[in-house]
Amino acid sequence: MSEKSCETCKHVATSTMIEPPCNTCLNYYNWDGEPETCEWTYEPYEGSYDTRCNQVFQFTDGDLDDNPEFKFCPFCGREIKEVVEEDDE
């Protein structure tokens, strides 16, 4: 996978940077009119998260609650918003 780097903020699209991308990155990824957050839904059978930006992410240790420093999606750079699905019981 090739990494794309911004000349302004040095944001790397495949990184797990704590800081959000700059406006140059936002324009590059054409986020106009898109939501400010990336919704992550936990898939318990897979032990991973499905992201709104159509990616899958799995922590090597724990989950989002166990990794509070993980605030921005490493794929799209938006702030992560966890979506909790209710059980259908």
VEXBA-136167 format. One record per residue (C-alpha): x, y, z; residue number from 1. Coordinates in Angstrom, 2 decimals. Last residue first. Layout:
<recs>
{{X, Y, Z}, NUM};
...
</recs>
This chain:
<recs>
{{-32.98, -10.35, 21.19}, 89};
{{-31.82, -8.06, 18.38}, 88};
{{-28.86, -6.59, 20.25}, 87};
{{-28.42, -2.81, 19.97}, 86};
{{-25.72, -1.45, 17.72}, 85};
{{-23.21, 0.91, 19.26}, 84};
{{-21.72, 3.36, 16.79}, 83};
{{-18.26, 4.60, 17.76}, 82};
{{-17.41, 8.06, 16.46}, 81};
{{-13.84, 8.43, 15.20}, 80};
{{-12.61, 11.91, 14.20}, 79};
{{-11.87, 12.06, 10.48}, 78};
{{-8.45, 11.17, 9.09}, 77};
{{-9.75, 8.98, 6.25}, 76};
{{-7.85, 5.70, 6.74}, 75};
{{-6.15, 6.07, 10.13}, 74};
{{-9.47, 7.21, 11.66}, 73};
{{-8.83, 9.76, 14.39}, 72};
{{-9.14, 9.46, 18.16}, 71};
{{-6.88, 6.56, 19.18}, 70};
{{-5.46, 7.94, 22.43}, 69};
{{-8.37, 6.30, 24.30}, 68};
{{-7.17, 2.77, 23.36}, 67};
{{-8.95, 0.39, 25.76}, 66};
{{-12.36, 1.92, 24.98}, 65};
{{-11.64, 1.67, 21.25}, 64};
{{-10.88, -2.06, 21.55}, 63};
{{-8.34, -4.30, 23.26}, 62};
{{-4.87, -5.24, 22.03}, 61};
{{-3.99, -5.89, 18.40}, 60};
{{-6.76, -3.52, 17.37}, 59};
{{-8.72, -4.46, 14.25}, 58};
{{-9.75, -2.07, 11.50}, 57};
{{-11.94, -2.66, 8.44}, 56};
{{-12.40, -0.04, 5.72}, 55};
{{-15.41, 1.40, 3.94}, 54};
{{-15.01, 5.06, 4.99}, 53};
{{-17.84, 4.56, 7.47}, 52};
{{-15.62, 2.05, 9.27}, 51};
{{-16.26, -1.60, 10.07}, 50};
{{-14.55, -2.44, 13.36}, 49};
{{-12.92, -5.74, 14.26}, 48};
{{-13.30, -8.74, 16.55}, 47};
{{-14.71, -10.73, 13.62}, 46};
{{-17.69, -12.17, 15.49}, 45};
{{-18.04, -9.01, 17.56}, 44};
{{-18.28, -6.59, 14.59}, 43};
{{-17.86, -3.15, 16.13}, 42};
{{-19.25, -0.22, 14.16}, 41};
{{-17.00, 2.78, 13.50}, 40};
{{-18.50, 6.06, 12.31}, 39};
{{-16.02, 8.47, 10.75}, 38};
{{-16.73, 11.99, 11.93}, 37};
{{-16.95, 15.43, 10.33}, 36};
{{-19.64, 14.32, 7.89}, 35};
{{-19.11, 14.89, 4.16}, 34};
{{-20.29, 18.02, 2.38}, 33};
{{-16.80, 18.85, 1.16}, 32};
{{-14.51, 15.96, 2.05}, 31};
{{-12.68, 15.89, -1.25}, 30};
{{-9.67, 13.87, -0.02}, 29};
{{-7.30, 16.55, -1.26}, 28};
{{-9.46, 19.30, 0.24}, 27};
{{-9.29, 17.73, 3.71}, 26};
{{-5.56, 17.14, 3.29}, 25};
{{-4.98, 20.81, 2.44}, 24};
{{-7.24, 21.78, 5.35}, 23};
{{-4.90, 19.96, 7.76}, 22};
{{-5.24, 16.34, 8.89}, 21};
{{-6.34, 15.53, 12.43}, 20};
{{-3.72, 15.09, 15.16}, 19};
{{-3.37, 11.69, 16.90}, 18};
{{-1.64, 10.16, 13.92}, 17};
{{-2.52, 6.56, 13.11}, 16};
{{-0.82, 6.61, 9.72}, 15};
{{-2.14, 5.40, 6.35}, 14};
{{-2.95, 8.83, 4.95}, 13};
{{0.30, 10.37, 6.11}, 12};
{{-0.08, 13.86, 7.53}, 11};
{{3.09, 15.88, 6.83}, 10};
{{1.14, 19.04, 7.75}, 9};
{{1.66, 21.15, 4.62}, 8};
{{3.41, 18.77, 2.19}, 7};
{{0.74, 16.12, 2.77}, 6};
{{1.89, 12.51, 2.50}, 5};
{{0.26, 9.69, 0.58}, 4};
{{1.33, 6.19, 1.58}, 3};
{{1.43, 3.37, -0.93}, 2};
{{0.00, 0.00, 0.00}, 1};
</recs>
